[in-house]
């Protein structure tokens, strides 16, 4: 079977909504669940972003990363790893280079049934345009499975590191030399989301219900918001274009938007706004959109007002369950794309059109 197939039926989002969603193609990445999706930023107006899809391997301790071209679906590379994050275009030393940070899990066999136990992880920086992902350009050791974030200029990389209680520490390194540049130690539970602001501050979100802004160079907290989420699981972290407005979405359905300039917090419950239940998978457009799995397919919500603006229903097709997603945008690509990963290992690319 070809790894890329056309959409077949003319599948599109529900009519009458502000956003239309049209299926461009689907790619057969694996036979196991897609656990994460991510996309690069285009390096020029004419270049197409690359997309990665993480899927489970044949053993519990193994995962793979399939990298392909967004426009064509053509394969670029396949790399071992359980997580990834594309570097900003500014990090490339040539027009053909594209850096990807990947989480490599190290495991040892136990017993005689092919079982493995993970004993550690590293972050490997690679040029995915090189053959087979190329030789690692840099290795950062003693990290944990979790989020990865690049600074906007590509000079710093942040990840959850070992040694903290339940993954509560974040390390920051120089992405060129591997030299440590700072730590975030203030969380009391696992850190689930991290992002850099344009000014180079690191925003972190943890299961302790704390949103923290850290000056990593000085090791100082510059902002802290404690949310009444009762230790709930964070689902989404999004920043405005200038990095001064921080939106977080929680497992209980709470949406909190923190204006760090004014010190104000706006909040609402998605369950009050929605007519059907949704499970957040991805954000986009600097915190404007949120993509969620539904029992019938997936939908897109305008996070500013809590309105579902686009919806895709696949309930007539057995076995289609969405497990990961990513929003892709760029000046050359209209209103953007939504890339969705499924439980059966298929990745779908949807074109977005916003009406009005």
C-alpha positions as CSV (number, residue, x, y, z in Angstrom):
1,X,0.0,0.0,0.0
2,X,1.3,3.5,-0.9
3,X,2.2,5.6,2.2
4,X,0.2,8.5,0.8
5,X,-3.3,8.3,-0.6
6,X,-5.8,10.9,-1.9
7,X,-8.8,11.8,0.2
8,X,-11.2,9.7,-1.7
9,X,-14.7,11.1,-0.8
10,X,-14.9,14.9,-0.6
11,X,-14.6,15.1,3.1
12,X,-15.1,18.5,4.7
13,X,-16.2,20.2,7.8
14,X,-19.8,21.0,8.8
15,X,-21.4,23.6,6.6
16,X,-22.6,26.9,8.0
17,X,-19.6,27.3,10.4
18,X,-16.9,30.0,10.2
19,X,-14.2,27.6,9.3
20,X,-14.1,25.0,6.5
21,X,-11.9,21.9,6.7
22,X,-11.0,19.9,3.6
23,X,-9.1,16.7,3.6
24,X,-6.1,16.9,1.2
25,X,-4.6,13.5,1.7
26,X,-3.8,10.8,4.3
27,X,-0.5,9.1,5.0
28,X,-0.1,5.6,6.3
29,X,2.8,6.1,8.8
30,X,2.5,3.0,10.9
31,X,0.2,0.2,12.2
32,X,0.2,1.5,15.7
33,X,-1.1,4.6,17.4
34,X,0.1,8.1,16.5
35,X,1.1,9.7,19.9
36,X,2.4,13.1,18.8
37,X,2.3,15.4,15.7
38,X,4.5,18.5,15.1
39,X,5.4,20.8,12.2
40,X,8.3,23.1,11.3
41,X,8.0,26.7,10.5
42,X,8.6,27.4,6.8
43,X,12.0,28.9,6.1
44,X,10.7,31.0,3.2
45,X,7.4,32.0,1.7
46,X,7.8,29.3,-1.0
47,X,9.0,26.4,1.2
48,X,6.6,23.8,2.6
49,X,6.9,22.9,6.3
50,X,7.9,19.4,7.3
51,X,5.8,17.3,9.7
52,X,6.7,14.6,12.2
53,X,4.5,11.9,13.5
54,X,5.5,9.8,16.5
55,X,4.2,6.3,16.8
56,X,4.7,3.3,19.1
57,X,7.2,0.6,18.1
58,X,6.9,-3.1,18.6
59,X,8.1,-3.0,22.2
60,X,6.8,-0.8,25.0
61,X,10.1,1.1,25.3
62,X,10.5,1.9,21.6
63,X,8.9,4.6,19.4
64,X,9.6,6.0,16.0
65,X,9.4,9.4,14.3
66,X,8.3,9.6,10.7
67,X,9.2,12.9,9.0
68,X,7.5,14.0,5.8
69,X,6.8,17.0,3.5
70,X,3.5,18.7,4.4
71,X,2.6,19.6,0.8
72,X,3.4,16.3,-1.0
73,X,3.4,13.8,1.8
74,X,6.8,12.6,0.5
75,X,9.0,10.8,3.1
76,X,12.0,12.7,4.4
77,X,13.4,10.5,7.2
78,X,12.5,8.0,9.9
79,X,14.3,8.2,13.3
80,X,14.0,6.3,16.6
81,X,12.5,8.5,19.3
82,X,9.5,9.1,21.6
83,X,9.2,12.9,21.2
84,X,10.5,15.7,19.0
85,X,10.5,19.4,18.3
86,X,11.6,21.2,15.1
87,X,14.2,24.0,15.5
88,X,13.3,27.5,14.2
89,X,14.5,28.2,10.6
90,X,17.2,30.6,12.0
91,X,19.2,27.6,13.3
92,X,19.9,26.2,9.8
93,X,23.4,26.7,8.5
94,X,22.3,26.1,4.9
95,X,19.0,26.2,3.0
96,X,18.9,22.4,2.9
97,X,19.4,21.9,6.6
98,X,16.5,21.3,9.1
99,X,17.2,20.6,12.7
100,X,15.0,18.4,14.8
101,X,15.5,17.7,18.6
102,X,14.4,14.1,19.4
103,X,14.0,12.2,22.6
104,X,15.9,9.0,22.5
105,X,14.9,6.4,25.2
106,X,17.6,4.0,26.4
107,X,16.3,0.6,27.4
108,X,17.7,-2.8,28.5
109,X,16.2,-6.2,27.9
110,X,14.7,-8.1,30.8
111,X,13.6,-11.7,30.9
112,X,13.2,-13.9,27.9
113,X,10.0,-12.6,26.4
114,X,11.6,-9.6,24.6
115,X,10.5,-7.2,27.3
116,X,12.5,-4.0,27.9
117,X,12.9,-1.5,30.7
118,X,13.7,2.2,30.1
119,X,16.6,3.4,32.2
120,X,17.2,6.9,30.8
121,X,16.7,9.3,27.9
122,X,18.7,11.8,25.9
123,X,17.9,14.6,23.5
124,X,19.6,14.2,20.1
125,X,19.8,17.1,17.7
126,X,19.8,16.0,14.1
127,X,19.6,17.4,10.6
128,X,16.6,15.4,9.3
129,X,17.3,16.3,5.7
130,X,20.5,14.2,5.9
131,X,20.4,10.5,4.9
132,X,18.6,8.5,7.6
133,X,18.3,11.6,9.8
134,X,22.1,12.0,9.8
135,X,24.6,11.6,12.6
136,X,23.5,13.5,15.8
137,X,24.9,17.0,15.9
138,X,24.6,17.2,19.7
139,X,23.5,15.0,22.6
140,X,21.9,16.3,25.9
141,X,21.9,13.7,28.6
142,X,19.9,13.1,31.7
143,X,16.5,14.3,30.4
144,X,13.1,12.8,30.9
145,X,10.2,12.0,28.5
146,X,8.3,15.2,28.2
147,X,8.0,18.5,26.3
148,X,10.8,20.1,24.3
149,X,11.0,23.9,23.5
150,X,13.3,26.0,21.4
151,X,13.9,29.7,21.9
152,X,12.7,31.8,19.0
153,X,16.2,32.5,17.9
154,X,17.2,28.8,18.1
155,X,20.0,29.4,20.6
156,X,18.4,27.7,23.6
157,X,16.6,24.4,24.1
158,X,14.6,23.4,27.1
159,X,13.4,20.0,28.3
160,X,12.3,18.2,31.5
161,X,15.4,16.8,33.1
162,X,16.1,14.0,35.6
163,X,16.6,14.4,39.3
164,X,13.4,16.3,40.1
165,X,10.3,14.9,41.8
166,X,8.0,13.5,39.1
167,X,9.7,15.4,36.3
168,X,9.3,18.8,38.0
169,X,12.6,20.2,36.9
170,X,13.3,21.9,33.5
171,X,16.8,22.2,32.1
172,X,17.9,24.8,29.6
173,X,21.0,24.3,27.3
174,X,22.9,26.1,24.6
175,X,21.7,24.4,21.4
176,X,25.1,24.8,19.7
177,X,27.5,23.7,22.5
178,X,25.3,21.7,24.9
179,X,26.4,24.0,27.7
180,X,23.8,24.4,30.5
181,X,22.3,27.8,30.6
182,X,19.8,27.5,33.4
183,X,17.2,25.6,35.3
184,X,13.5,25.9,36.4
185,X,13.1,24.4,39.9
186,X,10.0,26.0,41.2
187,X,7.4,23.4,40.2
188,X,6.2,20.8,42.8
189,X,4.8,18.3,40.3
190,X,5.5,17.2,36.7
191,X,6.0,19.9,34.1
192,X,3.8,19.1,31.1
193,X,4.2,22.1,28.8
194,X,7.0,24.6,28.1
195,X,7.4,27.5,25.6
196,X,9.7,30.4,25.1
197,X,8.4,34.0,24.7
198,X,9.9,36.2,22.0
199,X,11.9,37.9,24.7
200,X,13.5,34.6,25.7
201,X,11.6,34.0,28.9
202,X,10.5,30.4,29.5
203,X,6.8,29.8,30.4
204,X,6.2,26.4,32.1
205,X,3.0,24.7,33.1
206,X,2.8,21.9,35.6
207,X,0.4,19.5,37.3
208,X,0.8,21.6,40.4
209,X,-1.5,24.1,38.7
210,X,1.2,26.7,38.4
211,X,2.0,28.8,35.4
212,X,5.5,30.2,35.8
213,X,7.6,32.7,33.8
214,X,11.3,32.3,34.3
215,X,14.3,34.4,33.2
216,X,16.5,31.3,32.6
217,X,19.8,33.3,32.3
218,X,19.3,34.8,35.8
219,X,17.5,31.9,37.3
220,X,14.7,34.2,38.5
221,X,10.9,33.8,38.5
222,X,9.4,36.9,36.8
223,X,5.8,35.8,37.0
224,X,3.7,33.2,38.7
225,X,0.0,32.3,38.5
226,X,-1.5,29.6,40.8
227,X,-4.7,28.2,39.3
228,X,-7.6,26.5,41.2
229,X,-7.4,23.3,39.2
230,X,-7.0,20.9,42.0
231,X,-3.9,19.2,40.6
232,X,-5.7,18.5,37.3
233,X,-3.9,17.6,34.1
234,X,-2.9,20.5,31.8
235,X,-3.9,19.9,28.2
236,X,-2.6,23.0,26.4
237,X,-0.3,26.0,26.7
238,X,-0.5,28.8,24.2
239,X,1.2,32.3,24.0
240,X,0.1,35.4,22.2
241,X,2.4,36.7,19.4
242,X,4.2,39.1,21.8
243,X,4.3,36.4,24.6
244,X,2.5,38.6,27.1
245,X,-0.8,36.8,27.1
246,X,-0.7,33.2,28.3
247,X,-3.6,30.7,27.8
248,X,-3.8,27.3,29.5
249,X,-6.4,24.6,29.1
250,X,-7.0,22.0,31.7
251,X,-8.5,18.5,31.8
252,X,-11.5,19.6,33.7
253,X,-12.4,22.0,30.9
254,X,-11.1,25.2,32.4
255,X,-9.6,27.8,30.1
256,X,-7.5,30.5,31.8
257,X,-6.1,33.5,29.9
258,X,-3.5,35.5,31.8
259,X,-2.7,39.1,30.7
260,X,0.7,39.5,32.3
261,X,0.8,43.2,31.6
262,X,-2.4,44.0,33.4
263,X,-2.2,41.1,35.8
264,X,-5.8,40.0,34.9
265,X,-7.1,36.5,34.4
266,X,-10.2,35.7,32.3
267,X,-11.7,32.2,32.6
268,X,-14.5,30.1,31.3
269,X,-15.5,26.4,31.2
270,X,-15.5,24.7,27.8
271,X,-18.3,22.3,28.9
272,X,-20.6,25.4,29.2
273,X,-19.7,26.6,25.7
274,X,-19.7,23.3,23.9
275,X,-22.7,21.2,22.8
276,X,-20.5,18.0,22.6
277,X,-17.6,16.8,24.6
278,X,-14.1,17.5,23.4
279,X,-10.6,16.4,24.4
280,X,-7.9,19.1,23.5
281,X,-5.0,17.9,21.2
282,X,-3.4,21.1,19.9
283,X,-3.5,24.9,19.7
284,X,-2.7,27.3,16.9
285,X,-2.4,30.9,15.7
286,X,-0.9,32.2,18.9
287,X,-3.6,30.9,21.1
288,X,-6.6,31.7,18.9
289,X,-7.6,28.1,18.0
290,X,-7.8,24.8,19.8
291,X,-8.2,21.5,18.0
292,X,-10.0,18.8,20.0
293,X,-10.9,15.1,19.5
294,X,-14.6,14.4,19.7
295,X,-16.6,11.2,19.8
296,X,-17.6,11.8,16.1
297,X,-14.2,13.2,14.8
298,X,-12.6,16.5,15.7
299,X,-13.4,20.2,15.9
300,X,-11.8,23.6,16.2
301,X,-12.7,26.1,18.8
302,X,-12.0,29.8,19.0
303,X,-10.4,30.0,22.4
304,X,-11.0,33.7,22.8
305,X,-14.8,33.2,23.0
306,X,-15.2,29.5,23.5
307,X,-17.1,29.0,20.1
308,X,-16.7,25.8,18.0
309,X,-16.0,27.3,14.5
310,X,-15.2,24.1,12.5
311,X,-16.0,20.5,12.8
312,X,-15.3,17.2,11.0
313,X,-17.6,14.2,11.7
314,X,-16.4,10.7,10.9
315,X,-18.9,8.7,12.9
316,X,-19.9,6.7,9.9
317,X,-16.4,5.3,9.5
318,X,-15.6,2.6,12.0
319,X,-12.3,2.7,13.8
320,X,-11.4,6.3,13.2
321,X,-10.2,7.8,16.5
322,X,-7.9,10.8,16.6
323,X,-5.1,10.7,19.1
324,X,-2.8,13.6,18.2
325,X,-2.9,16.9,16.2
326,X,-1.0,20.0,15.2
327,X,-1.9,23.3,13.7
328,X,0.4,24.5,10.8
329,X,0.4,28.1,9.6
330,X,2.4,30.3,7.3
331,X,2.0,33.3,5.1
332,X,2.2,31.2,1.9
333,X,-0.4,28.7,3.1
334,X,-3.6,30.7,3.4
335,X,-5.3,30.1,6.7
336,X,-3.3,27.1,7.5
337,X,-3.5,23.3,7.9
338,X,-4.6,20.9,10.6
339,X,-2.6,17.6,10.7
340,X,-4.3,14.8,12.6
341,X,-2.9,11.5,13.8
342,X,-5.1,8.5,14.3
343,X,-5.1,5.4,16.6
344,X,-4.7,3.2,13.5
345,X,-1.4,4.9,12.5
346,X,-2.8,7.1,9.7
347,X,-2.0,10.8,9.5
348,X,-4.5,13.2,7.8
349,X,-3.7,16.6,6.4
350,X,-6.6,19.1,6.3
351,X,-6.7,22.5,4.6
352,X,-8.2,25.3,6.6
353,X,-10.3,28.2,5.3
354,X,-11.7,30.9,7.7
355,X,-14.8,32.6,6.4
356,X,-15.3,36.3,6.7
